[in-house]
Amino acid sequence: METESPDPQDLSPNFPTSTTVVSGHLSEIAEHGYTVVRGGFTHQLADELVETLDRLETDNSIAPAGNMFEGSQTWRIYNLLALDPIFAQVPVHPTVLPIVEGVLDEGCLVSSISSITIGPGERAQPIHADDQVMPIPKPHPATVCNSMWALTDFTQANGATRVVPGTHLADHSPPYAKPLNSIPAEIDKGDILIWHGSLWHGGGANTTTNRRYGIAMNYCAGWVRQQENQQLGIPLDTIAQFEPRLQQLCGFDTYRRLIGHINRQTPSEVFFNTERKPVIWDTI
């Protein structure tokens, strides 16, 4: 599914996604479990991200994990915010964050940000739901909202993410490693696929001779434990350079002025001496 979006070449770094556009994407997610932001970011940024990932892969001797879920011909680089400043613009990107905030709320957090580069010969990933490890009944309001940034074209042949529309409303998670009917979410370089964390999906098989590059930008509700520990995984001096909204997304604020406080202060107040905010008890 898709909703009309502006040409990425016309976007400034602070382009505001309109309320109408956001509402259209949220309606698609509510009905189908996913949406596509066409032209969500520029080809120039996509190329710069690919160049950075190639360098990090070489410098850090990244190799496929070799298990069924992560793949035997898939290169994954985790904790990207700690590795290069270029990635700091991804979580707060104005064509995506308002949609994620609409699925979760403005107290959402960065759950993880990693690259997924599917190489030639990779088999399809097992269909799964990103929230299926959470022990709560389904269906339920979104606890997770994830996105995939296409740094190259995503086609059925090169491993486009496969989805099972409407399964975010199912009363169970998919049986692991069982064959299931799914469709490829084919998107172009610069597009962004966004989905409800209960949607059944998985990476596709790559039958081409080229790599499929993507960034998995994952978010969770502010009251859910993050997939990657942002507070310990990213050096404090790196977080100090982040814009305030990204610091909040990494967990250096509190959720609803309560959850995550340190002695009645937000983590950013403790570590970065930011302006004091009232805690919830001061307002009731």
N, C-alpha and C positions, 0 to 999 in steps of 0.2 A: 504494500500500500504506500501511497505517497501523497504529500501535500505540496502545492506550489511553493517554491522558495526563490529568493533572488539569485541572480547570477553571482557566483562567488567572486568573479573579477571586479564586481561593483562594491564589494563589502569593505568597509573600513574595519580596523580592529575592534571598534566599539559599536558596530552595527547592531541596533536594537531589533530583536525579533518581535514583530507586531503581535498584539493580543489575538487578532484574527488567525494568524498563521499558527500560533501556539495552540489555540483552541482546536483547529483542524487536526493537528498532530495528536492532541490528547484524545480526540474522538476516535481516531483510528486505533490508537493503543487500547482504548477501552473496549472497542469492538473486536479487533483482530489480534491484539497483543503486541503489535509492533507498528512502526511507521518508518518512512525514509525521508530524511532531509536532503533534498537534491541540491547540489552545489553548496554544501554547508561550509566548505573552506576551499582556499585557492589551491591550484595545482602547484604553485610555487612552494607553498607550505608543505604540501604532500612530498614534493621532491626533497626538500630540506630535511624532513623527518626521515625519509628513506635513507638519505646519505648519513644521517646521524646514527640510525639503527645499524647500518652496515659497519660503521666505525666501531660502535660499541660491541657488536658481535665479534669483531676481530680482536679488539683490545681485551675483551673479557673471556675469550675462548668459549663462546656460547655454543652449545651443542644440543641436539634434540634430547628430550628426556628419555624417550624410548619406551614409554608406557602407552596403554591403549587410549587414555584420555588426552594426554598432552601430545601424543604423536611420535612417530619414529622418523619423520621427515619434516618436522615443524620446529622452527627455532623461536623460542620465547625468551623475552628479556623482561624481567619483573622490576618493580620499584623504580619506574622511569623518572619520577620526580627527583630522585636523589642522584641521577646520573648525568643530566644535562639541562641547562636552563631552558632550552627550546620547548620542553614538554610542559612548562608551567602555564602556557596559554591554552592547553587542551582542556583541562577540567572546567575552566571558567568561560569557555568560548560562547559568545552571545547567541549563536544559532542553535545551541544545544541545551545549555544550562536552564533556560526558562522552561523548556519542555520537561526536563528531568524534575525540576522543582514542582511542576504541575502534577507529575505522577506521584512524587513523594511529598515533600514540602520544602520550604526554604531552609529548613534545618538539616537537609541532607548532607551526607559526607562522601568524600572520595573513598570508595571501598578498595579499589586497586586500579592501577594504570600500567598496562603491559603491552608489549608488541607480540603479534602472532604472525609469523612468516611461514606460510605453508609452501613447502618445496615440492618439486615434481615427484610423483610416485607416492605421495601421502594418501592414505585411506581416509574415508569419512570418519569423523569423530562420532562417538555414540551420542544419540539424541538425549538431551538432559534438560533440566530446569535449573537455573542458577540459584534458586532458593531451596532446592530439595533437601539440603542438609539441615534446614531449620525445622525443629520439631513442633510445627503448628499446623492445625487443620487447614485444608484447602477446600474451596478457593478462599482467598483472603486479600485484604488491601495490600498494595505493593509494599514490600519491605526492601526490594532491590529494583533498580532501574539501570539497565546497562546499555552501552552503545558500542558500535564498531565503526571506526573511521577507515574508509577505503583509501589507502595510499596508492593503490593501483586499481585498475578495474577488477571487479569481482564478478566472475562468470560461473556458469554451471560447470564448465570444464576445469577451471583453475581453483575451485574450492570455495565458491560463494557460500556464506552461511545458509544453512538449510533450516527452515522454520515449519512448524505445524500450526497454522492459524487457528486462533480461538482457544488454544489449550491453556491459556492463562486462567481460564474459567473452569478448568477441570477440577474434580474433587480428589485428585491424586497426582503424583509425579510419574513420569514415564518409566517403564521397566528398563533397567539399565542394560545396554548392549543388545537389545532386541530390535529386529528390523521394524521400522515404522515408516509410514508414508509421510513424506515431507516435500517441500518445494524450495528451490533455490531463491534466495533474496538477491537477485542480481542487481548490483549497483555500480555506478561509475566512480572513477577516481574523483575525490572531492566530496562524495556523498557520505552520509552518516546514517546507519541503521540504528534505531533506538527501540528497545523492547522492555516489556514488563518482566520482572524477574521470574515469574511462574511460567512464561512461555516455553514450550518444548522446542529445542533448537540444537544445532551442532555444526561444527565446521564441515565443509564438504571435501570430497576427494579431489586431488589435483592430478589430472591426466595430461597436463600440458608440459612443456619444457621450461616454463618460466615460474618464478616465485610470485606468490600472492601476498602482498604486504598489507597489514592492518594494525590498528591500535585499538585494544579493548579498553575503553574508558568506562569504568564501572562505578556506580554510586549505590549507597544504601541509605536507609532512613537513619536519622540522627540517633535513634535509640537502639540501633543494631550494631553489633561488633563488626568492624571492618575486616574484609578479607585479608588485606595486607596491613600490618601495623604501621600506620603513617607516622605516629608520634615517635616510635623508636627506630623506624627504618630510614628516616630522613634526618640528616644532621641539623641541629638547631640553627647553625649559622646559615644553612641553605634556606630553611623555613623563614628565617628573619628577612630574607630578600624577597619573599613572596608578597604579592599584593594582599591586602587584608581579606578579601573574599576567598582567596585560595588558602590562606591560613585557617579560615573558618572551615572550609571544606575538608581540610586535613585533620580537623578535630581540635583546633586550638581556641575554640569558643565553647559555649555550653548549649545544649539542646533545651529550648524553652526555658532558658535562664536557670536551669537546674542540673540536668544530667551532664556529668563530666567536670564539675567544678573542683577546684583545689582550695580548700579552706575559704570558701565563699568567693573565690576569684576564678576568672576564666584562665585557662593555661596561657593565653597571650598576655594577660595582665601580669602573671607570675614571671614569664620568661622574657617578654619583650616590653614590659612597662607601658602597655597600652592604657587607654582611658578606662577608668573603673566603670563597670556596669552593675546595676542593681541585680541581685538574685531574686528568684521568684518570691521568697519569703518577705522581701522588702515591699512587695506590691500587693499583698493580700491581707 
